[in-house]
């Protein structure tokens, strides 16, 4: 029982598939228990729970639409109840990962599309963090997922990239304001990754995949495990002195 109580606990949004699932599995391999969110595919969420438990960690999936601010308080209450059931008062890790893509030229981007990017990517970093901050242990770690597109430009990604740029600014401010609790806050910015994100374009479009590989110093598009491993490294117990930083994991894309 004491061993279970002493295990670290991570809250990860959007971990039923893709990068979030890879992060959850890599953290579970290091002995971290996982609470994660899903929105549409409950079967995929339960498959992720089973995969985490097969690694010897505890796991629980909670449904959450990160764009719905009204859901944050009840979600926090559900997390609190779960933590108490696991014999803990606070979690040790919070990862803001859930998101969706948008490919549209800026002059054709609608106000509704732009608002959706802000609601999905920016609002949770501030307001879901507010809701969950009382449930984070002093010395906890927050990791916000951005994108290489906040550094380099690809036509059609402007609204998405602008939202991720806001995530990076909020990261620095949160790092400063939460420092009194010894909570570190960082950004992890993936490059182009071969997943089902944004319709699976990087994974399934051979021409796009080849273009990405040609623009990347290490010669290929990224894979989910590249990002899962990077997140686990940044969240490892010995890396708490890193805070307020943007770390890009892109294989050297568009250097």
N, C-alpha and C positions, 0 to 999 in steps of 0.2 A: 504493500500500500504506500509506504513512504517513497519507494522508488518511483511509483506512478505520479505522486504529488510533486516530486522534484523535476519531472520532465518538463521541458519547455513546451509552450503551446503557441501555435500560430493561427491567426485569422487571415484568410486569403479570399479576396473577392474573385469570382469567376474562375474557379479551379476545376470545373467538371470536364474541361477539355483544354487542348492547346498548351499555351505557355503556363497558365495557372496550374494545370494538372502536373506538368513537369516540375514546376517549383514545389508543389505539394509532395511529390514523390521523392525529390531530392532532399527536402527537409526531413521527411519521414525516415529516410535512410540514415540520417544523423541523430535519430532518436527524438524528433519533435512530433508532438501530437497536433492534429490539424482540424480546425473548424473552417469550412469553406462554403462559399455561396454558389448557387446555380440559379438560372432564370427560366430556361425553357425545357431542357432535356433532363428529366428526373432520372431516366434510365442511365444516362451517362454519368450523372452525379453518383448514383449508387455503385456503378462500376468503379469510379474513382475511390469511393469509400472502401470497397473491397480490396483494391490495389494497395491502398495505404495500410490497411489492416494486415495484409499479407506480408508487409515489411515490419510488422511488430509494433506499429504505432496505433493510437486511437484516432478515430476520424468521425466527423459528423457533418452532414450537409444541410444547409439552411437555404431556403429560397429567398432571393432578394433581387429587386430591380434597382440597381444603383442610381438610376435617374429619378427615382421617386423619393424625394426627401421626406415625405410623410411616413415612409416605412422605416426610417432610420431608428427612431425611438423604440418601436416594438422589436426590431431586429436586435438592438442592443440589449433589451430585456431578455430575449431568448438566449443570447450569448451569455449573459450573466447567469441565467439559470443553468445553462450547460456547464459553465466553469465551476459553479458550486457543486454540481453533480460529480465533477471530476476532482473535487477537493481543492479547488483553487479559487482565489479571489481576483486574480488578474492574469491576462495573457502576456506573452513575452514578445510577440511579433505581430505586426499588422502589415499586410501587403495589399495595396490598391492596384489590382491587376485588371479587373473587368473592364471591357471596352468594346467598341465596334468601330469599323473603318468607314471612310467616305472618300470616294474618288469623284471629284467634280471640279472643274475650273472655278476659280474664285468668282469670276464675273457671271457664272451660272449657278453658284451656290445660293440656295434659298435661305431665308431667315430661319425657317423651321429646321433645315439641316444644320445650320450653324448653332442654333439653340440646342439641338440634340447633342452635338459634339461637346458643348459646354456642360450640359446636364449629365452626360455619361462619364466624361473624363475629368472635369474640373470640380464640379460640385461635391462629389464624394470625398475628394482629397481634403476638402475643408470641413464640410458638414458631417460626413460620416465619421471623420476623425474626431470632431467635437463630441459626437454621440458615444464613441467608443473609448475616448481618452480616460474616463474614470475607470474603465475596465483594463487598462494597460498598467502593468507593474512598473514601478520606477526602474529605470535602466532598460526599458523595453526598446524595441527597434521598429521603425516604420520604413517601409520601402515602397516608393511610388514608381509605377512603371510609365515611362515616357516613350520616346521613339527617336531613332536616329534622324527622322524627318524634322525634328526640332533644330538640328544642326545643318543638314544639307537639304537641298530643295529638289523635289520631283514634281513636275506640273500635275495638278489635280489633287494634290494632298494638302493644300494650303489651310483649309478650315480644321482638318484633323491635326495638322502640325501646330497650328496656333493654340489649340486646346492643350496639346502636350507641352508647348512652351509655357503656358500658364501653370501647368503641373510642376514644372521645374522651378519657377519662381516661388510658388507656394512651398515647395520643399525647403528652400533656403530659409524662408521666414518661419516655418514650423520648427526647423532645426534650432533656430535662435530662441524661439519662444518656449520650446519644450526642454531646453537645455537644463533648466533649473531642476527638472526631474530626472536628469541624466538619460533622457530618451534621445536616441540618435535618429535622424531622418535623412534618407538619401534617395536619389533617383537612379534607377537602372533603365538605360535607353537601348532597347534592342535595335538591330538593323533589320534588314529584310529576312523574314523567317518563313520557311516552308511549312505552313500550317493551313488550316481551313479559314483563317482570319481573312476578312475582306473578300469572301468568296473563294478563297484558296488560290488566288492568282499566282503568288510566288511558287506555290507547290505544283500547281497543275498546268500552268502556261509555260511550256518549254522555252519559248523565246524570251519571256520575262525572266525566267530562272537563269538562263544563259547570260542575259544582260547584267543581272545582279552579280553573278559570279565574275564577270569581266570587270566590274567596278569595285570588286572587293579584294583587298590585299592578299587575303588567305585563300582566294580562288574558288569560293563556293558560296551559295546562299546558306544562311544559318538554319539550324535545326532546333526543335524545342529543347532538347537536352543541353544545348549550348547555353540557353537562357536559364533553365532550371538549375544548372550547375553554378552559373554566375550568381544567381540570387542566393543560393545556399551558402556560397562563399562569403558574400557580403553580409549575410545574417548569422554567420558563425559566431560562436561566443567570444572568440578572440579578436573580432574586428569592430568592437564597439567604439573605438576611438575615431573612426571614420564618420563624419556627420556633415550635412549640408553640401554634399558632393553629387555631381552628375557623373556616373560611370557608364560609358557606352560599351555595349557588347555587340559589335557589328562585324567582326573579322577584319576591321579596317576598311569599311565601305566608304567610297568617295573621299579618300584622304586628300 
